[in-house]
Amino acid sequence: MSALTIAIGLLGATGCSSSANKSNGNSVPASAASAAATVARPPATANPAAATAAKASSPTAAALAQTFVPPGGSAPWVNVADGCHGVPAPGNAEARKASDTGVTADEIKLGTTQTLTGSASVYAPIVKTIQDCFALVNKDGGIYGRKLTLIVEDDQYSPANTKPLTQKLVEQDHVFADLSPLGTAENAQVYDYLNEQKVPQLFVATGASQWGADPSGHPFTVGYPPDYQTIGQNFAKYIQANLKGKKVGVLYQNDDFGKDYVTGLKKVLGDKGTADNPIVGEELYEASAVDVTGQVTNLKNRGAEVLYLIAIPKFAGLALKAAADLGWKPAVVMYDGAIDTSLADIAGGKQNIEGVVSGSWYHQPTETGSPAIQAVADFLKANDPGLALNNWPVYGYILSQLYVESFKRAGVNPTRASMMQAVESFQGFTVAQLLPGVTVSTSKTDHRPIKCIQLNRAQDGIFTNFGEVFCADK
């Protein structure tokens, strides 16, 4: 099918009514959520953060070339996110029909595996935010009149659980796509399977390098956060520039997530470090562990002066607490996904995270006065008041807006093929919650949507950005 070059004008934000959506890990039609909190349909200017981002970005924020013919027609594409809302069918659209597995005239059935319980349950608000967004979309008429139903399976952050649960979603529930399954080792269990079944594995909630490494061999998988190896390289460059002469100790999770960050570090420093920054010890932990005190003690005893800490929030916090209890005060460079409002508490107090260097690619929930963060706060207040504002609803809200635009672009009668074309069609897409200079771009040969990150540092319990935004080439 030849690509079109039709310039599309910016579609105004439509807004909608809202409702809370509580998940128990079972099949939950988002439209079945409680309507306890309801807001009126706002005007097109109701999302000032998105409007500001649109004005500040390139001209493509207001006009976009459509890159394929969406089956059944589509509403105008936009290049700036405008929240969670339904999408009415254009006047010349085809009638809705069952167009592919999981798609009927009235519903798109979707699935995901998430960590609702277990060592990484801190990430559960990601999928809850997506469910809240879908509830809002459904209450506003759905996508071209179809409701979005999301079946959530709890794999407990255990790779052994992920494949059978994913097989259930595909072979018994007959879902259209797998949305943002969480975890590197977990996604690796179903990476080949989903591609063999030609089931879209969309915007996976992991930045492992493999998700964007083979778009031709695994055309149904698309990443989401920045590539872990790239971030690791930039962390290493920070160490070289700012911690020269200090010995480096490494603590990482024993899976491809942890190994990717260590690979990035060693691409810059070498396998044993440099003369200025020798790597004096490497320790790992299992995701099923209960403590990392022994590993931290070993690195202290080896004379490490820099702790390169690649761990999810629970274990990052435990490592920082262990270091404090040992009276060890290394410079800490930490995995960006460990930044969470719970980190200081796990670490034994905000004094134990003071000065920790990490990174981010989206606005932090602690940014008071940020219109982008206020938009998320307002969304939660109206739709899920029991969900605390921290990093993971922000992360999930960005994902939610990508899904709204992707489903719109996929067409009135979407297929799995058109869904992949849709998620490969982003061109500098602007989301207000992303940091300035960070946009979403994809193509058939580029399945790494977000390629940029900025360093930040903890001060008085709050991580604040510093330095330049750095981006991978591809």
C-alpha positions as CSV (number, residue, x, y, z in Angstrom):
1,M,0.0,0.0,0.0
2,S,1.5,3.3,-1.0
3,A,2.0,5.9,1.7
4,L,-0.2,9.0,1.6
5,T,1.0,12.5,1.9
6,I,-2.1,14.1,3.2
7,A,-1.5,16.9,5.6
8,I,-3.8,16.5,8.6
9,G,-4.9,19.5,10.8
10,L,-4.7,19.3,14.5
11,L,-7.7,17.8,16.2
12,G,-8.8,19.7,19.3
13,A,-9.0,17.8,22.6
14,T,-12.5,16.5,23.1
15,G,-12.5,15.7,26.8
16,C,-15.1,13.5,28.5
17,S,-16.8,12.3,31.5
18,S,-14.7,10.2,33.9
19,S,-15.0,7.2,36.3
20,A,-12.9,5.3,38.7
21,N,-11.8,1.8,37.7
22,K,-10.5,-0.6,40.3
23,S,-8.7,-3.7,39.1
24,N,-8.5,-7.0,40.9
25,G,-6.3,-8.6,38.3
26,N,-9.2,-10.2,36.4
27,S,-11.0,-9.2,33.2
28,V,-12.3,-5.7,33.8
29,P,-14.2,-3.9,31.1
30,A,-13.0,-0.3,31.6
31,S,-16.6,0.9,31.0
32,A,-17.7,-1.0,34.1
33,A,-15.9,1.3,36.5
34,S,-17.7,3.3,39.1
35,A,-18.9,6.7,38.0
36,A,-18.5,8.2,41.5
37,A,-16.3,11.0,40.2
38,T,-17.5,12.8,37.0
39,V,-16.3,15.8,35.2
40,A,-18.0,17.7,32.4
41,R,-16.6,17.6,28.9
42,P,-14.0,20.3,28.8
43,P,-13.3,22.7,25.9
44,A,-10.5,22.1,23.5
45,T,-8.1,24.2,25.6
46,A,-8.7,22.0,28.7
47,N,-5.2,20.5,28.6
48,P,-3.0,23.6,28.8
49,A,0.2,21.5,29.2
50,A,-0.5,19.8,25.9
51,A,-1.4,23.0,24.2
52,T,1.8,24.6,25.4
53,A,3.9,21.7,24.2
54,A,2.2,21.9,20.8
55,K,3.1,25.5,20.4
56,A,6.7,25.0,21.5
57,S,7.4,22.0,19.3
58,S,7.9,21.8,15.6
59,P,5.2,22.6,13.0
60,T,4.4,18.9,12.8
61,A,2.7,19.2,16.2
62,A,-0.1,20.9,14.3
63,A,-0.1,18.9,11.1
64,L,0.9,15.4,10.3
65,A,1.4,13.4,7.1
66,Q,-0.7,10.2,7.2
67,T,1.7,7.3,6.4
68,F,-0.8,4.5,5.5
69,V,-4.5,4.0,4.8
70,P,-6.3,3.0,8.0
71,P,-8.9,0.3,7.3
72,G,-12.4,1.7,7.4
73,G,-11.1,5.3,7.7
74,S,-9.8,7.3,10.6
75,A,-10.3,10.6,12.4
76,P,-7.6,13.2,11.7
77,W,-4.2,12.3,13.1
78,V,-2.5,14.6,15.6
79,N,1.1,15.0,16.7
80,V,0.5,16.1,20.2
81,A,-1.2,14.1,23.0
82,D,-4.4,15.5,24.3
83,G,-5.4,13.3,27.2
84,C,-7.9,10.4,27.5
85,H,-11.0,10.7,25.4
86,G,-13.3,8.9,23.0
87,V,-12.8,9.2,19.3
88,P,-15.9,9.6,17.1
89,A,-15.9,8.1,13.7
90,P,-15.5,10.5,10.7
91,G,-18.5,11.0,8.5
92,N,-17.2,8.9,5.7
93,A,-16.1,6.0,7.8
94,E,-17.1,2.4,7.1
95,A,-19.6,0.6,9.4
96,R,-17.9,-1.1,12.3
97,K,-17.4,-4.9,11.9
98,A,-15.4,-7.8,13.4
99,S,-12.1,-7.0,11.7
100,D,-9.6,-9.3,13.5
101,T,-9.0,-11.5,16.5
102,G,-10.3,-9.7,19.6
103,V,-12.2,-7.0,17.6
104,T,-16.0,-7.1,17.3
105,A,-18.3,-4.3,16.2
106,D,-18.5,-3.1,19.8
107,E,-15.3,-4.1,21.6
108,I,-11.5,-4.4,21.3
109,K,-10.3,-7.1,23.8
110,L,-6.8,-6.5,25.1
111,G,-4.5,-8.2,27.5
112,T,-1.4,-7.6,29.6
113,T,0.8,-9.3,32.3
114,Q,1.7,-7.0,35.1
115,T,3.2,-7.1,38.6
116,L,0.3,-6.5,40.9
117,T,1.9,-8.4,43.7
118,G,5.5,-9.5,44.4
119,S,8.8,-7.6,44.7
120,A,8.0,-5.1,41.9
121,S,4.4,-4.4,42.9
122,V,5.4,-0.7,43.2
123,Y,4.8,-0.6,39.4
124,A,1.2,-1.7,39.6
125,P,-0.1,1.9,39.2
126,I,1.1,1.9,35.6
127,V,-1.6,-0.5,34.5
128,K,-4.2,1.0,36.9
129,T,-3.7,4.3,35.2
130,I,-4.1,2.8,31.8
131,Q,-7.4,1.1,33.0
132,D,-8.6,4.5,34.3
133,C,-7.8,6.1,30.9
134,F,-9.7,3.3,29.1
135,A,-12.7,3.8,31.4
136,L,-12.7,7.5,30.5
137,V,-12.4,6.6,26.8
138,N,-15.3,4.2,27.0
139,K,-17.5,6.6,28.9
140,D,-16.9,9.1,26.1
141,G,-18.1,6.6,23.4
142,G,-15.0,4.5,23.0
143,I,-12.7,4.5,20.0
144,Y,-15.0,4.8,17.0
145,G,-17.8,3.4,19.1
146,R,-15.9,0.4,20.4
147,K,-15.2,-0.2,24.1
148,L,-11.6,-1.1,25.2
149,T,-11.6,-4.1,27.5
150,L,-8.3,-4.9,29.2
151,I,-7.7,-8.3,30.8
152,V,-4.9,-8.0,33.5
153,E,-3.0,-11.0,34.6
154,D,-0.6,-10.8,37.6
155,D,2.6,-12.6,36.9
156,Q,4.1,-11.5,40.3
157,Y,7.3,-10.4,38.5
158,S,8.2,-14.0,37.9
159,P,9.2,-15.0,34.4
160,A,8.0,-18.5,35.0
161,N,4.4,-17.2,35.3
162,T,4.5,-14.9,32.3
163,K,4.4,-17.3,29.4
164,P,1.5,-19.5,30.6
165,L,-0.5,-16.3,31.5
166,T,0.3,-14.8,28.1
167,Q,-0.7,-18.0,26.3
168,K,-4.0,-17.9,28.2
169,L,-4.6,-14.3,27.0
170,V,-3.8,-15.3,23.4
171,E,-5.2,-18.8,23.1
172,Q,-8.2,-18.7,25.4
173,D,-9.1,-15.0,25.8
174,H,-8.2,-14.3,22.1
175,V,-6.9,-10.8,22.8
176,F,-6.1,-8.4,20.0
177,A,-2.8,-7.2,21.5
178,D,-0.6,-7.4,24.6
179,L,-0.3,-3.9,26.1
180,S,2.8,-2.9,27.9
181,P,3.7,-6.1,29.7
182,L,6.1,-5.3,32.5
183,G,9.6,-6.7,33.1
184,T,12.6,-7.5,31.0
185,A,13.0,-11.2,31.9
186,E,9.2,-11.5,31.8
187,N,8.9,-10.0,28.3
188,A,11.8,-12.2,27.1
189,Q,9.7,-15.3,27.9
190,V,7.1,-14.3,25.3
191,Y,9.1,-12.2,22.8
192,D,9.4,-15.0,20.3
193,Y,6.0,-16.5,21.0
194,L,4.0,-13.3,20.5
195,N,5.8,-12.6,17.2
196,E,5.2,-16.2,16.0
197,Q,1.5,-15.7,16.8
198,K,1.6,-12.3,15.2
199,V,0.1,-10.7,18.3
200,P,1.3,-7.0,18.9
201,Q,3.5,-6.7,21.9
202,L,3.1,-3.0,22.4
203,F,5.1,-0.4,24.2
204,V,6.7,-2.9,26.6
205,A,7.4,-1.6,30.1
206,T,11.1,-2.3,29.9
207,G,14.0,-0.6,28.2
208,A,16.1,-3.7,27.4
209,S,18.0,-3.2,24.2
210,Q,16.6,-6.3,22.5
211,W,13.1,-4.8,22.0
212,G,14.4,-2.4,19.3
213,A,17.3,-4.5,18.1
214,D,15.4,-6.7,15.6
215,P,12.3,-5.0,14.1
216,S,12.5,-7.1,11.0
217,G,12.8,-10.4,12.8
218,H,10.3,-9.4,15.6
219,P,8.0,-7.0,13.8
220,F,5.2,-7.2,16.4
221,T,7.3,-5.9,19.4
222,V,7.7,-2.2,20.1
223,G,9.6,-0.8,23.1
224,Y,8.8,2.2,25.2
225,P,11.4,3.7,27.6
226,P,14.9,4.6,26.6
227,D,17.4,1.8,25.9
228,Y,19.1,0.5,29.0
229,Q,22.5,0.2,27.4
230,T,22.4,3.7,26.1
231,I,21.6,5.0,29.6
232,G,24.3,2.9,31.1
233,Q,26.8,4.5,28.7
234,N,25.8,7.9,29.7
235,F,26.0,7.0,33.4
236,A,29.5,5.8,32.8
237,K,30.4,9.1,31.1
238,Y,29.0,10.9,34.1
239,I,31.3,8.8,36.3
240,Q,34.3,9.6,34.1
241,A,33.7,13.3,34.1
242,N,32.6,13.8,37.7
243,L,34.0,10.9,39.8
244,K,37.5,10.6,38.3
245,G,39.9,8.7,40.5
246,K,37.2,6.7,42.3
247,K,36.8,2.9,42.4
248,V,33.5,1.6,41.1
249,G,31.5,-1.2,42.6
250,V,28.5,-2.7,40.7
251,L,25.3,-4.1,42.1
252,Y,22.7,-5.3,39.6
253,Q,19.7,-7.5,39.2
254,N,20.6,-10.9,37.7
255,D,18.6,-10.7,34.4
256,D,18.8,-8.9,31.1
257,F,17.7,-5.7,32.7
258,G,20.6,-5.5,35.0
259,K,23.1,-6.9,32.5
260,D,22.1,-4.3,29.9
261,Y,23.1,-1.5,32.3
262,V,26.4,-3.2,33.1
263,T,27.0,-3.7,29.4
264,G,26.5,0.0,28.8
265,L,28.9,0.9,31.7
266,K,31.6,-1.4,30.3
267,K,31.2,-0.1,26.7
268,V,32.6,3.1,28.1
269,L,34.9,2.0,31.0
270,G,35.9,-1.4,29.7
271,D,35.4,-4.8,31.4
272,K,37.6,-3.9,34.3
273,G,37.1,-0.2,34.3
274,T,39.8,2.4,33.5
275,A,42.9,3.5,35.4
276,D,40.9,6.4,36.7
277,N,37.8,4.4,37.5
278,P,38.6,0.7,38.0
279,I,35.7,-1.7,38.6
280,V,36.7,-3.4,41.9
281,G,33.7,-5.6,42.4
282,E,30.5,-6.8,40.8
283,E,27.6,-8.2,42.9
284,L,24.2,-9.4,41.7
285,Y,20.9,-10.3,43.3
286,E,17.8,-12.3,42.3
287,A,14.4,-10.6,42.0
288,S,13.1,-13.2,44.5
289,A,15.7,-12.1,47.1
290,V,14.8,-10.6,50.5
291,D,17.9,-8.6,51.2
292,V,21.1,-7.3,49.6
293,T,23.2,-6.5,52.7
294,G,25.8,-9.1,51.9
295,Q,26.4,-7.7,48.4
296,V,26.7,-4.2,49.7
297,T,29.1,-5.3,52.4
298,N,31.3,-7.0,49.8
299,L,31.5,-3.9,47.7
300,K,32.4,-1.7,50.7
301,N,35.1,-4.2,51.7
302,R,36.6,-4.1,48.2
303,G,37.2,-0.4,48.5
304,A,34.5,0.8,46.1
305,E,33.9,4.6,46.3
306,V,31.2,4.6,43.6
307,L,28.1,2.4,43.8
308,Y,26.7,1.7,40.4
309,L,23.2,0.5,41.5
310,I,21.0,-1.2,39.0
311,A,18.0,-2.3,41.0
312,I,14.2,-1.9,41.2
313,P,12.9,0.4,43.9
314,K,12.7,-2.3,46.6
315,F,16.3,-3.4,46.3
316,A,17.7,0.0,45.5
317,G,16.2,1.2,48.8
318,L,17.5,-1.8,50.7
319,A,21.0,-1.3,49.2
320,L,21.1,2.4,50.2
321,K,19.8,1.5,53.7
322,A,22.5,-1.2,54.0
323,A,25.2,1.2,53.0
324,A,24.0,3.8,55.6
325,D,23.9,1.1,58.3
326,L,27.5,0.1,57.4
327,G,28.6,3.7,57.6
328,W,29.6,3.5,53.9
329,K,29.1,6.7,51.9
330,P,29.9,6.0,48.3
331,A,28.8,8.3,45.4
332,V,25.7,6.5,44.0
333,V,24.7,6.3,40.3
334,M,21.3,4.5,40.2
335,Y,18.9,3.0,37.7
336,D,16.3,5.6,36.7
337,G,13.4,3.2,37.2
338,A,14.2,3.1,40.9
339,I,13.1,6.6,41.4
340,D,9.9,6.4,43.4
341,T,8.3,8.2,46.3
342,S,8.7,5.0,48.3
343,L,12.5,5.0,47.8
344,A,13.4,7.2,50.7
345,D,11.3,5.2,53.2
346,I,12.8,1.9,52.0
347,A,16.2,3.5,52.3
348,G,15.6,4.5,55.9
349,G,15.0,8.2,55.3
350,K,15.7,10.9,52.7
351,Q,19.1,11.5,54.2
352,N,20.2,8.1,52.8
353,I,19.3,9.0,49.2
354,E,20.9,12.5,49.3
355,G,23.1,13.1,46.3
356,V,22.1,10.0,44.5
357,V,22.5,10.6,40.7
358,S,20.0,9.0,38.3
359,G,18.0,10.1,35.3
360,S,14.6,10.5,33.8
361,W,12.8,11.3,30.5
362,Y,9.5,12.5,32.0
363,H,8.5,15.2,34.5
364,Q,8.8,14.1,38.1
365,P,5.6,14.1,40.3
366,T,7.4,16.3,42.8
367,E,7.6,19.2,40.3
368,T,5.3,21.6,41.9
369,G,3.7,24.1,39.5
370,S,4.2,21.9,36.5
371,P,1.1,22.0,34.3
372,A,2.0,18.6,33.0
373,I,2.1,17.0,36.4
374,Q,-1.0,19.0,37.5
375,A,-2.8,17.4,34.5
376,V,-2.0,13.9,35.9
377,A,-2.9,15.0,39.4
378,D,-6.3,16.2,38.2
379,F,-6.8,13.0,36.2
380,L,-6.2,10.9,39.3
381,K,-8.4,13.0,41.5
382,A,-11.3,12.7,39.1
383,N,-10.9,9.1,38.1
384,D,-8.9,7.2,40.8
385,P,-8.6,9.3,44.0
386,G,-7.2,6.3,45.9
387,L,-4.1,6.2,43.6
388,A,-1.2,8.3,44.9
389,L,0.6,10.6,42.5
390,N,4.1,9.2,42.0
391,N,6.2,8.3,39.1
392,W,4.2,5.3,37.9
393,P,0.8,7.1,37.2
394,V,2.9,9.6,35.2
395,Y,4.6,6.8,33.3
396,G,1.2,5.1,32.7
397,Y,-0.5,8.4,31.7
398,I,2.0,8.9,28.9
399,L,1.4,5.3,27.8
400,S,-2.3,5.8,27.9
401,Q,-2.2,8.8,25.5
402,L,0.0,6.8,23.1
403,Y,-2.6,4.1,23.1
404,V,-5.5,6.5,22.4
405,E,-3.7,8.0,19.4
406,S,-2.5,4.5,18.2
407,F,-6.0,3.0,18.3
408,K,-7.3,6.1,16.4
409,R,-4.7,5.8,13.7
410,A,-5.2,2.0,13.4
411,G,-8.6,2.7,11.8
412,V,-12.3,2.2,12.2
413,N,-11.9,-1.5,11.5
414,P,-8.4,-2.2,12.9
415,T,-6.3,-5.2,12.2
416,R,-3.2,-6.4,14.0
417,A,-1.3,-5.3,10.9
418,S,-2.8,-1.8,10.9
419,M,-2.1,-1.5,14.6
420,M,1.5,-2.1,14.0
421,Q,1.5,0.5,11.2
422,A,-0.1,2.9,13.7
423,V,2.5,2.4,16.4
424,E,5.2,2.7,13.7
425,S,3.9,6.1,12.5
426,F,4.9,8.5,15.3
427,Q,7.0,11.4,14.1
428,G,8.2,13.6,16.9
429,F,5.0,13.0,18.8
430,T,4.7,15.4,21.8
431,V,3.4,14.4,25.2
432,A,3.3,17.1,27.8
433,Q,4.6,14.8,30.6
434,L,7.8,14.1,28.6
435,L,10.7,16.4,29.4
436,P,11.5,19.2,26.9
437,G,13.4,17.8,24.0
438,V,12.0,14.3,24.5
439,T,9.4,13.1,21.9
440,V,8.1,9.8,20.5
441,S,9.3,8.7,17.1
442,T,9.0,5.3,15.4
443,S,9.1,3.6,12.0
444,K,9.1,0.2,10.5
445,T,12.8,0.0,11.2
446,D,12.8,1.8,14.5
447,H,10.9,0.3,17.4
448,R,12.5,2.4,20.1
449,P,9.9,5.2,20.6
450,I,11.8,7.2,23.3
451,K,15.5,7.7,22.9
452,C,16.4,10.5,25.3
453,I,17.1,11.0,29.0
454,Q,18.3,13.7,31.4
455,L,20.3,13.2,34.5
456,N,18.9,14.1,37.9
457,R,20.1,14.2,41.5
458,A,18.4,13.8,44.9
459,Q,18.4,16.8,47.2
460,D,16.3,16.8,50.3
461,G,14.4,13.8,49.1
462,I,13.5,15.2,45.6
463,F,15.2,14.3,42.3
464,T,15.9,17.4,40.3
465,N,17.2,17.4,36.7
466,F,20.5,18.9,35.6
467,G,22.7,19.0,32.5
468,E,21.7,18.4,28.9
469,V,19.2,16.0,27.5
470,F,21.1,13.3,25.7
471,C,19.6,11.1,23.0
472,A,20.7,7.9,21.2
473,D,21.1,8.2,17.5
474,K,18.6,5.4,16.8
